């Protein structure tokens, strides 16, 4: 059982599930509540959405380990599961079982909300994760982009399956007031973009961390193609770009002038996003050894988590206006 949980990256699956619940109850629910609207996708069907997402993600982790056994023996020998605790044939069967059920549930949900086209997302995700493991991750930058896209889809799915039901229930009311639910969609898009950017950043850092093993197995990752020094320059550029974007978003959209709650957003951004980004910048500049890049990767993971958890601040600010 322990080997199985390690294979499917149970800690990552918990984060995926938590992210979707957080988006639902910390972003979508408060904005609906303040306008006297209610969530339309019931709790059971939302659980199925989360479950299908987790199943496809788990299948992706399994197939990735299946094809990565060789490089993992060099890069992360203590984390190799396939061929040690779980047979390769069993791993492949598990991959197909998880994918089949994830796609089946996703298809059912798409039909349930009356948008059958959304089922393509689950098929697309499963297929993309397969090709990522077998091909894309060995190609220049493509693997990094694929993982980043998959991560950004996680929060986006929540609003994609809620919006059709909201429009069906409240569409006429919104038309009468010349309004729509796009503002909620834009909030989710912002979190999705942050997830994409930070995941892309972390994947490049991990490529430097795994340089030796990837090089031995003929990978074409960014540091192998352009060198570690140039890759560090790109990482630094992405960090600086992220800081600029955070500053612009804060000034343009989150700065509630004259409202005391502004200090809450300011404090959160500085303490949990800006400062960690500056720390990451410093760690990347001085990093030389594999262990140092691993620390940078962990800092990036913290930033990713902190970005998602900002939604709790959003929930507090929005719902406090009802008091």
N, C-alpha and C positions, 0 to 999 in steps of 0.2 A: 504493500500500500504506500509506503514512504517513497519507494522508487517511482511509482505511478504519479504521485503528487508532484514529485520533482520534475518528472517528464513533462507534465502539462503546465508547469510553472504556476502552481496554485496561488502563490502570492500575487502574481501579475493578474491572474483571473479575478481575484478578489478586488484588486484595484479597478479593473475594467467594470465589474458589476457595480462597485461603489460609485464610480464616475457617472454611470448612467442614472443611478438613483439620485445622486447629488444634482445632476442637471435637471431632473424632473422636479424635485422638491425644493431646490434652492434657487432655481432660475425660473422655470416655467410656472410652477404653482404660485409663487408670490406675485408675479406680474398679472396673472389671471385673477388672483384673489383681490388685489387692490382695485380691479375693475369689475368686481362682483361676478366673475366667471369661474367655472370649475373645470378641472381636468376631465377629459372625456374617455381616454383609454383606461379601462378599469384596472385594478391592481393585479388581477390574475393575468390578463393579457400583457400588461407591462412586464410582469415577471417572465413571461414566455419570451418577450423581446430580449430581455437581459440574458436569459438562459441560452437562447439561440446564438447571441453574440459571443457568449463565453464558450459555447461548444465549438464554434468555428475558430475562435482564437486558440483554444486548446488543441484542435486538430493541426493548426499552423505550427504550434510549438513542437508537436510530435513529429511532423514530417521534416521540420527543420533539423531536429536532432538526428533523425534517421539518415539524412544526407550529410550531416556535419560531424559524424562520429570521428572521422580522421583528424580534422582540424581541432576538434574539441579535445582530443587526446594531447595535443600540443599546447593549446591555449588555456583550457580549463580541465585538466586531467581528473580533478577531484569531483567534477560535476557530470561526468559521462555516465549515462544510465543504460542506453541501448547497447546490446552485446555483453553487458555485465549483469544487470538485474532484469532486463526485459529483452526478450528475443526480437530480432528484426522483423520476423513475420508477424508476430503479435503486435508490434508497434504499427505496422502498415494496416493491419485489420482495425486497430483502434483508431487510426487516422480516418479511415473511410466511415467507420461507425459514427464518430463525432461529427464529421462533415455532413453525412446523410441526414442525421437528426437535426443539426443546426439549420440546414437549408430547408428541410421539411417544415420545421416550426416557423421559420421566417416566411416561407411561402403561404402557410396558413394565415399568419398575421396580416400579410399583404392583402389577401383575399378578404379577410375579416373587416379591414378598414376600407375596402373598396378601391384599393390602388394596387392592382396586381403587378404593375411594373416595378414596385419596390422589391419584389422577390429577387429581381436581377442583382440587387446589391449583395445579397447573401451568396449567390452563385459566383458573382464577380470576385468577392472577397476570398472565397474558398479557392477559386482558380488562381487568383493572383498570389496567394500564399504558397500554393503548390509550385508555381513557376519561379517564385522568389527563391524557394529552397533548392530547386533543381538547376536554376540558371541565373536568374537576375542578380542574386547576391554576389555572384562572381564577376559581374560586369561593373564597369566604371560608373559609380554614383546611382545606378538604377535601383540597386538593392536598398540603398539608404532612402530613396524617394518612396519606394513601395512600402517600407515599414512605416514611414512618416504618414503616408496616406491612410494606411490601415488604422493607425492610432487616431488620426483626426476624424475618422468615420464614427468612432465609438460614441462621442457626445452628440454627433450630428444625427444619428439614428433616432435619438429620443424625440427630437422635434419633428423629424420626417414622419414618424408614426402617430404623433399627436395632432399635427396641424390639419390633416384632412378631416378628422373628427371635430375639431374646433370650428373649422369653416362650415361644416355641415350643420352644426348646432347653432352657431352665433353669426353665420355669414350675413343674414338679412339685417341683423342689428348693426353689424359693423358697416354695412353698406349705407344704412340710414344715417350713420354718423360720419360717413366718409373716412372710415378707419379700417385697419387691418391688424393682423398679428405679426407683421414683419419685424416689429421692434424686438419681439421675443426671439425670432429667428436670427436676427443680427447678433443678439447676445450669445446664442449658442455658436454661431459662426466664429465669433471672437475667441471663444474657448477652444474651438476646433483648430483655428489657425495657430493659437499658442501651442497646442498639443503637437501640431505638425512641425512647427519651428524648433521646439525644444527636443523633440524626438530626432529630427534630422541632425541637430547639433550633437546629441548623445551618440547617435550611430557613427558619426565621423570620429568622435573621441574613442569609441570602442574599436574602430578600425585601426587606430594607432596602437591601442592596447594589444590588439591581436596581430600585430604586424608580422611577427615571426612565423606563427602558424599559418596565416593566410598566404604569406610569401612562399612557404614550403609547398603549399598545395595549389599554387598557380592562380591565386585570386587576383583580380584587377581592381582592388580597392583604391581609394583616393591616395593614401600615403604610399602605397606601392607604386602608383603611376607617377605622382608628382613629388614624392619624398615627404618625410615627416615635417621638415622645416616649413615648406610651403603649405602643408596641410594645417599646421599650427596657425599660420597667417590667416587661412580661411576660417578656422574656428574662432579666432580673435575677432575677425570681421563680423561673423554671425552674432557673437556676443554683443558687440557694439551696436549692431543693427537692432538687436532685441531690446537693448536699453533705450535706444532712440524711439522705437515703436511704443514701448511702455510709457515713456514720457509723453509722447504725443497723444496716446489714448487717454492717459490720465488728465491732461490739460483740456482735451477736446470734449471728452464724454463723462469723465468721472469727477470732475472738480465742481462740487456743489458749493458755490460761493455763499458765504453767510450762514451755512448750516453746520452745526457742530459735528455732525456725523462725517463731514469731510475729513476730520482728523483721523477717523478710523481707517478710511481708505488710504490716506497718506501714510499713516503708520504701517499699515499692512504692506503696502508697496515697497516702502523703504526697508523694512525689517526682513520680509520674507521673499522679496523678488530682486530689488535693486542691489542690496548688500550681498546676497548669495551670487548674483551675476558678477559683481566686482571680485568676489572671492574666487569664483571660477576663472575669471580673466587672469588673475594673479597665478593660480595653480597651473593653468595651461602655459603661461609664459615661462615658468620655471621648470615645468615637467620635462624629464628626460627618460625616466625609467618606466617600465610597465606598471609598477605599483602606483606611481604618481598619476598616471593617466587613469588608472582605476579609481583613484580618489576623485579625480575630476568628473568621471562618469557618475559617481554616486552623488556628487554635488548637483549635477544636472538633473538627476532623478528627483532630488529634493525640490528643485525649482519647478519641475513638471507637476509634482504633487501640490506644491504651494499655489501654483496657478489655478489648479482645479479647486482647491479649498477656499480660494477667494470668493467662491460662490456663496459660502456661508455668510460672508460679510454683506454680499448683495442681498441675500434673503433678509438679514437683520435690518438693513437700511430700508428696503422696500416695505416690509411688514410693519416697521415702526411708524410708518405714515398712517396706518390704520388706527393707531392708538390716539 
